[in-house]
Amino acid sequence: MHKRKTRRRRVTLAIAMGAVAAGGLAVLPVTALADTTNGSAGAASSARQQDFASAAAEYHVPSSVLLGLAYQESAWESHGAQASADGGYGPMHLTDVTPAMMASGGAGAVGRGDLKSMAANPALHTLQAAAKLTGLSEDVLREDPAANIRGGAALLASYEKQVAGGVPADAAQWYGAVARYSQSTRKQDAAGFADRVYATVRGGAGVTTKDGQRVRLDAAPSVSPATAQVDRLRLKAAAATDTECPPAVPCSFVPGSPAGMQVSNRPANGIKIDTIVIHDLEGTYDSGVAGLANPSNIVSTNYVMRSSDGAVTQMVATKDIAFQAGNYSSNLHSIGIEHEGYAAQGATWYTEAQYESTAYLVQYLANRFDIPLDRQHILGHDDVAGPSLSGVRAQHWDPGPSWDWDHFMRLLGRPLSGLRGTAPVGSVVTIDPVFETNLQTVQVCPIDDPTGATTACVDRQQASNFVFLRTAPDASAPLFGDQAIHGTAAGTDKISDWGSTAQTGQQFVVADQQGDWTAIWFSGAKVWFYNPDGQNTKQAYGVKVISAAGSDPVAIYGSSYPDASEYPAGLGASTQAPISGYSLPAGQAYVATQPPNATVDYFKSSGTVVTGAKTQYTIQYNHRVALVYSGDVTATPVSKHWEDSGAKR
């Protein structure tokens, strides 16, 4: 889901709180750090510790419970006035999810007619509840860590009074209130959250936050929480869910956040599943599963893959819509698979066990839903369209340049086909450098690497799945800059700058050929990449080439909604607009990655599926796919080989 997607937590202790066991989360002990202090480094570094102690005393909350809960919510980080990706503020993760947050992020719901209702869930607005309880302003609760801690303590105490009728001093008697703080509407989710909090209470923890605050929770292994209190919340038990996995992979089910998905009935309700999206977590397996299960998280995924052994956790049923791809239209038609790992460190995390387990899973899903096993239907998150100009800018770049697409497609039994060789103008090529020998130099900066291993920007040469694109057939020519990212400026060699690269498996129409350089139509421009003797491409045929039907440029879209007049009364029509700066100029040609599909929308509240009369082609527009209306373009089949042009294996 994705650079994460969930709150980025600076967890500096040995912990595996989200470890997966059959049927649920197995909560393991937390080990306290030996190198942290208990506020002995001075007032400046122990201020937050004192804030927790003061708030606990004011609202009669056991300090261990307040600290344990806040650790699970934020690792005791403040974030200033900046909300987390799922709309939480401060150490207590008081939430205030706005429609703008739902418009971006994993949901990618920009333009939807029900956007306000998607963000209106009271569980996503605990900051307002805390403001009423404390009399503090919402802005103060957002910006002041001490006030935020007070607000969280007041909220937790109000839940304890509802559950227990008072505020007992015994930490074990706060289990029900902690479960309520999760805001979950499902019993298993609420209990799972409370279990993780009490694992922290029993095991202890200690960190130094990014703003220099040293906070410690001493271990209290004798605390035995009153787990039966969760029954007093009268929450519905989640239905028992059988995993949807092939027999060859170890698989368990942990329900993902209900705020990060929509219940549906795909494909029986007419919503076609035609794409599988490969992601990485930008985190570990355990923390990823735990974060995606957090009921306040507004992103989700269908599956999570472990690096060490390829174990799988399913989190959202395939019939339902997971907010995983940053584009609601893409979410409607896709299944998301997250991988333990970090894009900037990809090769060290993407293990053979993980590749093989994912290949088994993808084959199984493709067979169930009749999804072609090719790179036009098996995408990376970095291939997915942005739903708007801002959505393009916000889209993630995982799984990154270290995901070996050639190897993965071979594991699927569908290696990239075609002959290598110099491609004539007008033909179609598949980008296919040899991963092991395709050494590209990229700049990696600390912001790209949440592991903390990168402390300063550094150039790194590594095996890669892409070729750089330049504005002229010369190694010294500027890199192409994607319009949504750079405007008219040149691109960069930053590892996160997807706009200046074409990736293994992507298909483009050849625009020119000069010496060792090949030009393709890309993002409305002619761009060049080094391709001596066609070593980085293979011929492509059996595809459709899309060009403008007239003399005017064709508008490019990122989403696929019906026209407003096609919506039934009372639903509220979703809207979309062409992506500014993008177009398909007359005289250029692009490859259609899928047959034309009807525009579609879905409303969870009623289960209504709205299907429009117009159709759109998905095309390989630049590094990402994009959409064009079928009526605006001409589609020409390409079925002939070009062996006579010097192609070779």
C-alpha positions in Angstrom: 0.0 0.0 0.0 2.4 1.3 -1.2 5.5 4.4 0.7 3.6 3.5 3.7 0.5 3.9 3.7 0.2 3.4 7.4 1.9 5.5 10.1 5.6 5.2 9.9 6.7 4.1 13.4 10.2 4.3 14.7 10.2 1.0 16.6 13.5 0.5 18.3 12.9 -2.6 20.3 12.8 -6.3 19.7 9.2 -7.0 19.0 7.0 -9.2 16.9 3.6 -8.1 18.1 1.9 -8.8 14.8 3.2 -12.3 14.2 0.7 -14.4 12.4 -0.7 -17.6 13.8 -3.5 -19.7 12.3 -6.7 -17.9 12.9 -5.3 -14.6 14.2 -2.5 -12.5 15.6 -0.1 -14.2 18.0 1.1 -11.6 20.4 4.7 -12.2 21.4 6.6 -10.6 24.3 8.1 -7.2 24.0 11.7 -6.7 25.1 12.6 -3.4 26.8 15.7 -1.7 25.5 18.8 -1.7 27.8 20.2 1.6 26.5 17.2 3.8 27.3 16.8 5.9 30.4 13.8 6.6 32.6 13.9 10.4 32.2 17.3 10.8 33.8 18.8 12.7 30.9 17.2 16.0 31.9 13.9 17.8 31.7 14.1 18.4 27.9 14.5 14.7 27.1 12.0 13.5 29.7 9.2 16.0 29.1 7.0 13.5 27.3 7.4 10.9 30.0 6.2 13.5 32.4 3.3 14.4 30.1 2.1 10.8 30.2 2.4 10.7 34.0 0.5 13.9 34.4 -2.3 12.9 32.1 -2.6 9.5 33.7 -2.9 11.1 37.1 -5.4 13.7 36.0 -7.8 11.2 34.4 -7.0 8.3 36.8 -5.7 6.0 34.1 -3.0 3.5 35.0 0.2 5.0 33.5 1.3 1.6 32.2 -2.0 1.3 30.2 -1.7 4.8 28.8 1.9 4.3 27.8 1.2 0.9 26.3 -1.7 2.2 24.3 0.2 5.2 23.0 3.1 3.0 22.1 0.9 0.9 19.9 -0.6 4.0 18.3 2.5 6.1 17.6 5.6 4.6 19.2 5.3 7.8 21.4 6.1 10.1 18.4 4.5 13.5 18.1 4.5 14.4 14.3 3.8 18.0 15.2 0.6 19.2 13.4 1.1 16.7 10.7 -1.5 13.9 10.4 -0.4 10.3 9.8 -1.4 8.7 6.5 -4.6 7.4 8.2 -5.6 10.8 9.7 -4.1 10.4 13.2 -2.5 13.2 15.3 0.0 13.1 18.0 1.2 10.4 20.4 -2.4 9.2 21.1 -3.3 9.1 17.4 -6.5 11.1 17.8 -8.1 10.9 14.4 -9.7 13.4 12.1 -10.0 11.9 8.7 -11.0 14.4 6.0 -12.5 13.8 2.6 -9.2 15.0 1.2 -7.4 12.1 2.9 -9.8 9.6 1.4 -9.4 11.3 -2.0 -5.7 10.5 -1.8 -4.0 7.6 0.0 -5.0 4.0 -0.7 -8.6 4.8 -1.4 -7.8 7.2 -4.3 -11.4 8.4 -4.1 -11.0 11.8 -5.7 -14.2 12.8 -7.5 -16.5 10.2 -5.9 -20.0 11.3 -5.1 -19.9 9.6 -1.7 -16.5 11.0 -0.7 -17.9 12.9 2.3 -19.8 9.9 3.6 -16.7 7.7 3.3 -14.9 10.1 5.7 -17.9 10.7 8.0 -17.5 7.5 10.2 -17.4 8.7 13.8 -14.6 6.2 14.5 -12.4 8.3 12.2 -13.0 11.5 14.3 -11.8 10.8 17.9 -10.1 14.1 18.0 -13.4 15.9 18.2 -14.6 13.6 21.0 -11.4 14.4 22.9 -11.9 18.1 22.4 -15.4 17.9 24.0 -14.1 15.9 27.0 -11.1 18.2 27.7 -12.4 21.6 26.6 -9.3 22.0 24.5 -9.4 23.2 21.0 -9.0 20.8 18.1 -5.9 22.7 16.9 -4.3 22.4 20.3 -4.9 18.7 20.4 -3.4 18.4 16.9 -0.3 20.5 17.6 0.6 20.2 21.3 1.9 16.7 22.3 1.1 17.2 26.0 -2.5 18.3 25.2 -2.8 15.3 22.8 -1.8 12.9 25.5 -4.4 14.6 27.8 -7.0 14.2 25.2 -6.2 10.5 24.7 -6.3 9.9 28.4 -9.7 11.6 28.7 -11.1 9.5 25.9 -9.8 6.3 27.4 -11.2 7.2 30.8 -14.6 7.9 29.3 -14.6 4.4 27.7 -13.6 2.8 31.0 -16.5 4.4 32.8 -18.8 3.0 30.2 -17.3 -0.5 30.4 -16.5 -0.8 34.2 -18.6 2.0 35.8 -15.5 3.8 37.1 -11.7 4.2 36.8 -10.1 1.4 38.8 -6.4 1.6 39.6 -5.8 -2.0 38.5 -4.3 -2.0 35.0 -5.8 -5.4 34.3 -9.3 -4.0 34.5 -8.8 -1.6 31.5 -8.9 -4.2 28.8 -12.4 -3.4 27.6 -11.6 0.4 27.4 -8.5 -0.3 25.5 -10.4 -2.5 23.0 -13.0 0.3 22.7 -10.2 2.8 21.9 -9.4 0.8 18.8 -12.7 2.1 17.3 -13.2 -1.3 15.8 -16.8 -2.6 15.1 -15.6 -6.2 15.1 -15.0 -8.1 18.3 -11.8 -9.9 17.0 -10.2 -6.7 15.8 -10.9 -4.9 19.1 -9.5 -7.8 21.1 -6.5 -8.1 18.9 -5.7 -4.4 19.4 -6.1 -4.7 23.2 -3.9 -7.9 23.2 -1.1 -5.9 21.5 -1.3 -3.1 24.0 -1.2 -5.5 26.9 1.8 -7.4 25.3 3.6 -4.0 25.5 2.5 -3.5 29.1 3.7 -6.9 30.1 7.0 -6.8 28.1 7.9 -3.1 28.4 9.4 -0.8 25.8 11.7 2.1 25.5 12.5 4.5 22.7 14.1 7.9 21.9 11.7 9.7 19.6 12.6 11.7 16.6 12.3 14.9 18.5 14.7 13.7 21.2 12.2 12.5 23.9 13.2 9.5 25.9 10.2 7.5 26.9 10.2 4.2 28.8 7.6 1.7 30.0 8.9 -0.8 32.6 7.8 -4.4 32.0 4.9 -5.6 34.2 4.8 -9.4 33.3 2.3 -10.1 36.1 -0.5 -8.1 34.5 -3.2 -10.4 33.4 -5.9 -8.4 31.5 -9.6 -9.1 32.0 -10.1 -10.2 28.4 -13.8 -11.1 29.0 -14.5 -7.3 29.2 -14.5 -7.2 25.4 -18.0 -8.8 25.5 -19.4 -5.7 27.3 -18.7 -3.7 24.1 -21.4 -5.8 22.3 -19.4 -5.9 19.1 -20.3 -8.2 16.2 -18.0 -11.2 15.8 -16.4 -11.2 12.3 -17.6 -14.1 10.2 -15.3 -17.0 10.0 -13.4 -16.6 6.8 -11.7 -19.3 4.9 -8.5 -18.2 3.3 -8.3 -17.9 -0.5 -4.9 -19.4 -1.1 -3.4 -22.2 -3.1 -2.4 -25.4 -1.2 1.3 -24.8 -1.9 1.6 -21.8 0.5 1.1 -21.5 4.3 -1.8 -19.1 4.6 -3.8 -17.6 7.5 -6.5 -14.9 7.8 -6.3 -11.6 9.8 -9.1 -9.1 9.1 -7.9 -5.8 7.7 -9.2 -2.5 8.9 -12.8 -2.0 8.0 -12.1 1.6 7.3 -9.6 0.6 4.6 -12.0 -1.5 2.5 -15.5 -1.9 1.2 -17.7 -5.0 1.4 -18.7 -6.0 -2.1 -19.5 -9.1 -4.2 -17.0 -9.1 -7.0 -17.2 -10.5 -9.7 -20.7 -11.8 -9.2 -22.1 -8.2 -9.0 -20.6 -7.4 -12.4 -17.4 -5.7 -11.2 -14.7 -7.5 -13.1 -11.4 -8.4 -11.4 -8.8 -8.1 -14.1 -5.6 -6.9 -12.4 -3.2 -8.0 -9.7 -1.0 -5.3 -8.1 2.3 -6.1 -6.5 3.4 -3.8 -3.6 5.9 -3.7 -0.8 5.1 -2.7 2.8 8.0 -0.4 3.4 8.2 -2.3 6.6 8.3 -5.8 8.2 5.8 -8.5 7.9 4.7 -8.4 11.5 4.4 -4.6 11.8 2.7 -4.5 8.4 0.0 -7.0 9.4 -0.6 -5.3 12.7 -0.8 -1.9 11.1 -3.1 -3.0 8.3 -5.4 -4.6 11.0 -5.6 -1.4 13.0 -9.3 -0.4 12.7 -8.4 3.3 12.2 -6.2 2.6 9.2 -7.8 3.8 5.9 -5.7 1.6 3.7 -5.7 -2.2 3.3 -4.6 -5.0 1.1 -5.8 -8.4 0.2 -2.6 -10.3 1.0 0.7 -9.9 2.8 3.8 -12.0 1.9 6.6 -12.8 4.4 10.2 -12.5 3.2 11.8 -15.3 5.1 9.6 -18.2 4.1 6.8 -17.0 1.8 4.1 -17.3 4.4 0.9 -15.5 3.5 -1.7 -13.5 5.5 -4.9 -12.7 3.8 -6.6 -9.6 5.1 -9.4 -8.7 2.7 -11.6 -11.3 0.8 -11.2 -11.1 -2.9 -14.9 -10.3 -3.3 -14.3 -7.1 -1.4 -12.6 -3.9 -2.4 -9.3 -3.2 -0.7 -8.0 0.4 -0.6 -4.5 -0.5 -1.8 -3.7 1.0 -5.1 -4.2 4.8 -4.5 -6.9 4.9 -7.2 -10.6 3.9 -6.5 -11.1 2.8 -10.1 -8.0 0.6 -9.9 -9.1 -0.8 -6.5 -12.5 -1.8 -8.0 -10.9 -4.1 -10.5 -7.7 -5.3 -8.7 -6.3 -7.5 -6.0 -3.4 -6.2 -4.0 -0.5 -8.2 -2.7 1.9 -6.6 -0.2 5.4 -7.9 0.4 7.6 -7.5 3.4 10.5 -5.3 2.4 11.7 -1.9 1.4 11.9 -0.7 -2.2 15.3 1.1 -1.6 16.6 -2.2 -0.1 14.6 -4.5 -2.4 17.1 -7.1 -3.4 17.9 -7.9 0.2 14.3 -8.5 1.1 12.7 -10.0 -2.0 13.7 -13.6 -1.4 13.3 -16.7 -3.6 10.8 -18.0 -1.0 8.8 -14.8 -1.4 8.9 -14.8 -5.2 7.9 -18.4 -5.4 5.1 -18.1 -2.9 3.7 -15.0 -4.6 3.9 -16.8 -8.0 1.8 -19.6 -6.6 -0.7 -17.1 -5.3 -0.9 -15.1 -8.5 -1.4 -18.2 -10.6 -4.2 -19.3 -8.3 -5.9 -15.9 -8.5 -5.4 -15.6 -12.2 -7.0 -19.0 -12.8 -10.0 -18.1 -10.5 -10.7 -14.8 -12.1 -9.5 -15.4 -15.7 -6.7 -12.8 -15.4 -4.1 -13.0 -18.1 -0.6 -13.8 -16.8 1.2 -10.9 -18.4 2.7 -7.6 -17.4 -0.3 -5.8 -18.7 -2.4 -7.4 -16.0 0.2 -8.1 -13.3 1.3 -4.6 -12.3 3.5 -3.0 -9.7 2.1 -0.2 -7.6 4.5 2.0 -9.5 2.6 1.1 -12.8 -0.9 2.1 -11.5 -2.5 5.2 -12.8 -3.0 8.3 -10.6 -6.7 9.3 -10.5 -5.8 13.0 -10.8 -2.8 15.3 -11.2 -2.2 15.4 -7.5 -3.0 11.7 -7.4 -0.2 11.0 -9.9 2.2 13.0 -7.8 1.2 11.1 -4.6 1.3 7.6 -6.2 3.9 5.2 -4.7 6.9 3.7 -6.5 7.0 0.2 -4.9 8.0 -2.5 -5.4 10.8 -0.5 -7.0 13.7 -1.2 -9.4 14.9 -4.2 -7.5 11.8 -6.4 -8.1 13.0 -8.9 -10.8 10.0 -8.9 -13.1 11.8 -11.3 -15.6 12.3 -13.9 -12.9 8.8 -13.5 -11.5 7.2 -13.9 -15.0 9.2 -17.0 -15.5 8.0 -18.4 -12.2 4.4 -17.7 -13.4 5.2 -19.8 -16.5 4.8 -16.8 -18.7 8.3 -15.4 -19.6 8.4 -12.3 -21.7 8.3 -13.5 -25.3 9.7 -12.2 -28.5 13.0 -11.9 -30.3 15.7 -9.3 -29.5 16.9 -7.0 -32.2 16.8 -3.6 -33.8 13.2 -2.5 -34.0 11.8 -0.7 -37.0 9.8 2.5 -36.5 6.2 1.9 -35.9 6.7 -1.6 -34.4 6.0 -2.4 -30.8 8.7 -3.4 -28.3 8.6 -4.9 -24.8 11.2 -3.4 -22.5 13.3 -6.3 -21.2 16.8 -5.6 -20.0 18.6 -8.6 -18.4 18.2 -7.9 -14.7 21.4 -9.3 -13.4 23.6 -7.4 -15.9 21.4 -4.2 -16.2 23.4 -2.2 -13.7 21.9 1.3 -13.2 23.1 4.0 -10.9 20.4 5.6 -8.8 20.5 8.2 -6.0 19.1 6.9 -2.7 18.4 9.4 0.1 17.3 9.0 3.7 13.7 9.8 2.8 13.6 6.9 0.4 14.8 4.3 3.0 12.7 4.0 6.2 15.1 1.3 7.5 17.4 4.1 8.6 20.4 2.5 6.9 20.8 5.4 4.5 22.0 8.4 6.5 22.9 10.6 3.6 22.1 10.8 -0.2 24.3 8.3 -2.0 24.7 7.0 -5.6 24.2 3.3 -5.7 24.8 1.0 -8.7 22.6 -2.1 -8.7 20.9 -4.7 -10.8 17.7 -3.0 -12.1 14.4 -3.7 -13.9 14.4 -0.5 -16.0 16.1 1.7 -18.6 16.6 5.4 -18.2 14.8 7.6 -20.7 16.5 10.7 -22.2 15.4 13.7 -24.3 18.0 12.9 -27.0 20.0 9.9 -28.2 23.0 10.8 -26.1 24.2 9.6 -22.6 24.7 13.2 -21.6 21.2 14.4 -22.6 18.8 15.3 -19.8 16.6 12.6 -18.4 13.0 12.9 -19.3 10.9 14.6 -16.6 7.3 13.5 -16.0 5.0 16.4 -16.4 3.0 15.6 -13.2 6.2 15.5 -11.1 8.6 18.0 -12.8 6.4 20.2 -15.1 8.8 21.2 -17.9 12.0 20.4 -15.9 14.3 17.5 -16.5 14.0 14.2 -14.6 16.4 12.9 -12.1 18.2 9.7 -11.2 16.6 9.5 -7.8 15.4 6.0 -7.0 11.9 7.3 -6.4 11.7 9.3 -9.7 9.7 6.7 -11.7 8.9 9.3 -14.5 12.3 9.0 -16.2 12.2 5.2 -16.6 10.6 2.4 -18.6 10.3 -0.9 -16.9 10.6 -4.6 -17.8 7.4 -5.8 -19.4 6.1 -2.4 -20.5 5.3 -2.1 -24.2 5.8 1.0 -26.4 5.6 2.0 -30.0 9.0 2.7 -31.6 9.2 6.4 -32.7 12.8 6.5 -34.1 16.1 4.7 -34.2 19.6 6.2 -34.2 22.7 4.0 -33.8 22.6 2.4 -30.4 19.6 4.4 -29.3 15.9 3.6 -29.6 13.1 6.2 -29.3 9.6 5.5 -28.1 6.4 7.5 -27.7 6.1 8.1 -24.0 4.0 10.6 -22.0 3.2 12.7 -25.1 6.9 13.0 -26.1 9.6 11.2 -28.0 12.1 9.8 -25.5 15.3 7.8 -26.0 17.0 4.9 -24.3 20.3 3.1 -24.9 19.6 -0.1 -26.8 22.6 -1.4 -28.7 21.6 -4.3 -31.0 18.2 -4.3 -29.3 19.7 -5.8 -26.1 17.1 -4.1 -23.9 13.9 -4.9 -25.9 12.0 -7.8 -27.4 9.5 -7.7 -30.3 5.8 -7.5 -29.3 2.9 -8.5 -31.4 -0.7 -9.6 -30.9 -1.4 -6.1 -29.4 -3.4 -3.1 -30.3 -1.9 0.3 -31.0 -3.9 3.3 -30.0 -3.7 6.7 -31.8 -5.8 9.9 -31.9 -8.9 9.5 -34.0 -8.6 13.1 -35.3 -6.1 16.0 -35.4 -6.6 17.1 -31.8 -4.7 15.7 -28.8 -6.7 13.1 -26.9 -7.4 13.7 -23.2 -5.8 11.3 -20.7 -7.7 10.1 -17.6 -6.8 8.3 -14.4 -10.2 7.0 -13.4 -13.2 5.4 -15.1 -16.6 6.6 -13.9 -19.9 6.7 -15.9 -21.3 10.0 -17.0 -23.3 11.9 -14.4 -26.6 11.3 -16.3 -26.1 7.6 -16.0 -26.3 7.5 -12.2 -29.7 6.6 -10.5 -31.3 9.3 -8.6 -30.1 9.7 -5.0 -26.7 8.1 -5.4 -24.6 11.2 -6.3 -22.5 11.0 -9.4 -18.8 10.6 -9.2 -16.8 13.0 -11.5 -13.5 12.9 -13.2 -11.4 15.3 -15.3 -8.5 14.9 -17.7 -5.1 14.9 -16.1 -3.5 18.3 -16.6 -0.3 18.2 -18.6 -1.0 14.8 -20.1 -2.4 14.2 -23.6 -2.1 11.8 -26.5 -1.0 14.0 -29.4 -2.0 13.3 -33.0 0.8 11.4 -34.8 1.8 9.4 -31.7 0.8 5.9 -30.8 0.6 3.8 -27.6 -0.1 0.2 -26.7 -3.5 -0.8 -25.3 -2.8 -3.0 -22.3 -6.4 -4.4 -22.0 -9.5 -4.5 -24.2 -11.9 -1.5 -23.8 -13.9 -1.8 -20.6 -17.1 0.0 -19.7 -17.0 2.7 -17.1 -18.1 1.5 -13.6 -18.8 2.8 -10.2 -19.8 1.2 -6.9 -21.7 2.3 -3.8 -21.1 0.3 -0.6 -24.1 1.8 1.2 -26.6 0.0 -1.1 -24.3 -2.4 -3.0 -25.3 -0.6 -6.2 -23.1 -1.1 -9.3 -23.4 1.6 -12.0 -22.2 0.7 -15.4 -21.8 3.4 -18.1 -22.4 3.1 -21.8 -18.9 4.5 -22.8 -15.8 2.4 -22.8 -12.2 3.2 -22.2 -8.9 1.7 -23.2 -6.1 1.3 -20.6 -2.8 2.3 -22.4 0.8 2.1 -21.4 1.2 5.9 -21.4 4.4 6.4 -19.5 5.8 4.4 -16.6 2.2 4.2 -15.5 -0.9 3.2 -17.3 -3.6 5.7 -18.2 -7.1 5.7 -19.7 -8.5 7.1 -22.9 -12.1 7.1 -24.1 -12.5 4.6 -27.0 -14.5 7.1 -29.0 -11.5 9.4 -29.0 -9.0 7.0 -30.5 -8.3 4.5 -33.3 -7.2 1.0 -32.4 -5.0 -0.8 -34.8 -4.0 -4.5 -34.3 -0.3 -5.4 -34.6 0.1 -9.1 -35.4 3.1 -9.4 -37.6 6.6 -10.4 -36.5 9.6 -8.3 -37.5 12.3 -11.0 -37.8 13.3 -9.6 -41.2 14.6 -6.5 -39.5 17.5 -8.3 -37.8 15.7 -9.6 -34.7 17.5 -12.3 -32.8 17.0 -14.4 -29.7 
